[in-house]
């Protein structure tokens, strides 16, 4: 005799509970990723030969969104420049927030360069603190034979275009800080403005980012090219097959970075 198995239906309240629980778990994971409680990125790649150039990044999401360190490492390797790096960046951090960890890493003497980027609004809201913290970290770097590098990011935008007013404030602050502290300036912010003026139809900012304006993969690539041109005098003319960004405009972006850093070439 065949037994007929009847499917038991879940009560409506149980179905609703499962849906709500799933939604909350998903929301929690998204929040954890956005706030870097869960880190879905490579923060360190210190494997390399003794001759590798080592870089410490002390910044925030303007470094790790777009994977600037990894893209810099990849494109530089094409020109036999070996880079290894450590990234202390976390979303929303200022240099003051990162100060203690940065000093520990600088004093380890494992790094050739330290890249410093403060919270995006600090040059406007706390300019004295901005200059003070940069000076302290630059002095610490030199005392430990580390070259200080100031990174002027392209964070300010309006409708996917550079916001010149905010960007000019940032640029003026970083230029002054670089001059006062004899630091190298990687001026990605103005390089982005140059790229938007010279390359029609480019898109360098991420879309629908609840954290605010950030670089997409193309923006991270352009920034990496600016780092390469400024620090290592590299003119990127070949895009590695394993690079994060390989878009049709990659060569144009690399050329724009080179022209901006070396306008007389």
C-alpha positions in Angstrom: 0.0 0.0 0.0 1.5 3.3 -1.1 1.9 5.9 1.6 1.0 9.3 0.5 3.3 11.9 2.1 1.8 15.2 2.6 4.0 18.3 2.7 3.6 20.2 5.8 3.2 23.9 5.3 5.0 26.3 7.5 2.8 28.7 9.4 2.7 32.2 8.1 4.4 33.6 11.2 7.4 31.2 10.7 7.8 32.2 7.1 7.7 35.8 8.1 10.3 35.2 10.8 12.7 33.4 8.4 12.4 36.3 5.9 13.0 38.9 8.5 16.0 37.0 10.0 17.5 36.6 6.5 17.1 40.2 5.8 18.7 41.2 9.1 21.7 38.9 8.6 22.2 40.2 5.1 22.0 43.8 6.3 24.4 43.0 9.1 27.0 41.5 6.7 26.7 44.6 4.4 27.2 46.9 7.3 30.2 44.9 8.6 31.8 45.1 5.2 31.2 48.8 4.7 32.6 49.6 8.2 35.5 47.2 7.8 34.6 44.9 10.6 34.7 42.3 7.9 37.7 43.2 5.7 37.3 41.8 2.1 40.5 43.1 0.8 44.2 42.5 0.9 45.8 44.8 3.5 49.3 43.4 3.3 51.6 41.9 0.8 55.1 42.0 2.3 56.4 39.0 0.5 59.2 39.9 -1.8 62.9 40.0 -2.3 65.3 42.1 -0.2 65.5 44.6 -3.1 61.7 45.2 -3.1 60.5 48.7 -2.4 58.4 48.6 0.8 55.5 51.1 1.3 53.4 51.7 4.3 49.9 53.3 3.6 48.4 55.2 6.5 45.1 56.5 5.3 41.5 55.4 4.9 39.0 54.3 2.3 40.5 56.7 -0.3 43.3 54.2 -0.5 41.7 50.8 -0.3 38.6 51.5 -2.4 39.9 51.0 -5.9 42.7 48.8 -4.6 45.4 51.5 -5.1 48.3 49.6 -3.4 47.6 46.4 -5.3 47.2 48.1 -8.7 50.4 50.1 -8.0 52.2 46.8 -7.2 50.9 45.1 -10.4 51.7 47.9 -12.9 55.1 48.6 -11.4 56.1 44.9 -11.7 55.7 45.2 -15.4 58.6 47.6 -15.4 60.7 45.5 -13.0 60.0 47.6 -10.0 59.1 45.2 -7.2 56.8 46.6 -4.5 55.7 45.1 -1.2 53.3 47.0 1.0 51.2 47.2 4.2 47.9 49.1 4.4 46.7 50.4 7.8 43.7 52.1 6.2 40.2 51.8 7.6 37.1 53.6 6.6 36.7 57.1 8.1 40.0 57.2 9.9 42.1 60.3 10.4 45.8 60.4 10.8 45.3 61.1 14.5 43.2 57.9 14.7 46.0 55.9 13.1 48.9 57.7 14.8 49.9 55.0 17.3 49.8 52.1 14.9 51.6 54.2 12.2 54.5 55.1 14.6 54.9 51.5 15.6 55.2 50.4 11.9 57.5 53.3 11.0 59.8 52.5 13.9 60.1 48.9 12.7 62.3 50.3 9.9 60.7 47.8 7.4 59.6 50.5 5.0 61.2 52.7 2.4 58.1 55.0 2.0 55.2 56.0 4.2 52.1 57.3 2.4 50.0 59.7 4.5 46.4 60.7 3.8 44.1 62.3 6.4 40.4 62.3 6.7 38.9 64.1 3.7 37.2 66.9 5.6 40.1 67.6 8.0 41.8 70.3 5.8 38.6 72.2 6.1 37.4 71.4 9.6 40.7 71.1 11.5 43.6 72.6 9.5 45.9 73.1 12.4 45.4 69.5 13.5 46.0 68.4 10.0 49.3 70.2 9.7 50.4 69.1 13.2 49.8 65.4 12.7 51.5 65.4 9.3 54.5 67.1 10.7 54.7 64.6 13.6 54.5 61.6 11.3 57.0 63.1 8.7 59.5 63.8 11.5 59.0 60.2 12.8 59.5 58.9 9.3 62.8 60.7 8.7 64.2 59.7 12.1 63.7 56.1 11.0 65.0 56.5 7.4 61.6 56.4 5.8 60.6 58.8 3.0 57.3 60.6 3.8 54.8 60.9 0.9 51.6 63.0 1.1 48.7 61.7 -1.0 46.2 64.3 -2.2 43.2 62.1 -3.1 40.4 62.9 -5.6 37.6 62.5 -3.1 35.4 65.5 -3.9 32.8 65.2 -6.6 29.5 66.5 -7.8 27.4 64.2 -10.0 30.4 62.1 -10.9 32.6 65.1 -11.7 35.4 66.6 -9.6 34.2 69.3 -7.2 36.8 72.0 -7.9 36.0 74.1 -4.8 36.5 71.3 -2.3 39.4 69.8 -4.3 41.2 73.2 -4.3 41.0 73.4 -0.5 42.5 69.9 -0.2 45.2 70.5 -2.8 46.3 73.8 -1.2 46.6 72.1 2.2 48.6 69.1 0.9 50.9 71.3 -1.1 51.7 73.5 1.9 52.2 70.5 4.1 54.5 68.8 1.6 56.6 72.0 1.2 56.8 72.6 5.0 57.8 69.0 5.7 60.0 68.3 2.6 57.7 65.5 1.7 56.9 64.0 -1.8 53.4 65.0 -3.0 51.3 62.5 -5.0 48.7 64.9 -6.4 46.1 62.5 -7.6 43.3 65.0 -7.0 44.5 67.4 -9.6 45.5 64.5 -11.9 41.9 63.4 -11.9 40.7 66.9 -12.8 43.2 66.9 -15.7 42.0 63.5 -16.9 38.4 64.6 -16.9 39.4 67.6 -19.0 41.3 65.6 -21.5 39.6 62.3 -21.8 35.9 62.5 -22.9 33.4 60.2 -21.2 35.6 58.7 -18.4 34.1 57.5 -15.2 36.4 57.4 -12.2 34.0 57.6 -9.2 32.0 54.6 -7.8 28.3 54.8 -8.1 25.7 54.5 -5.3 28.4 54.2 -2.6 26.7 54.9 0.8 30.1 55.8 2.3 30.4 58.8 0.0 32.6 59.5 -3.2 35.3 56.9 -3.8 37.3 55.7 -6.7 36.0 52.9 -8.9 38.5 50.4 -10.4 39.4 52.9 -13.1 39.9 55.7 -10.6 42.1 53.4 -8.5 44.1 52.6 -11.6 44.6 56.3 -12.5 45.7 57.0 -8.9 48.1 54.1 -9.0 49.6 55.5 -12.3 50.1 58.8 -10.6 51.9 57.1 -7.7 54.1 55.2 -10.3 55.0 58.3 -12.2 55.7 60.4 -9.1 57.6 57.9 -7.0 59.4 55.8 -9.6 59.2 57.9 -12.9 57.3 55.1 -14.6 55.4 55.8 -17.8 52.8 53.1 -17.9 52.3 52.1 -21.6 51.4 48.4 -21.1 48.5 47.2 -19.0 49.3 43.9 -17.2 46.8 41.1 -18.0 46.3 40.5 -14.2 45.7 44.1 -13.3 42.4 44.9 -11.5 41.5 47.4 -14.2 41.9 46.7 -17.9 39.3 48.9 -19.5 39.4 50.3 -23.0 40.5 53.7 -21.6 43.3 52.3 -19.4 46.1 53.5 -21.7 44.5 56.9 -22.0 44.3 57.2 -18.2 47.9 56.1 -17.8 49.0 58.6 -20.4 47.1 61.4 -18.5 48.8 60.5 -15.3 52.2 60.7 -17.0 51.4 64.0 -18.7 50.1 65.5 -15.4 53.2 64.5 -13.4 55.7 65.3 -16.2 54.1 68.0 -18.2 57.3 68.9 -20.1 57.9 65.4 -21.4 
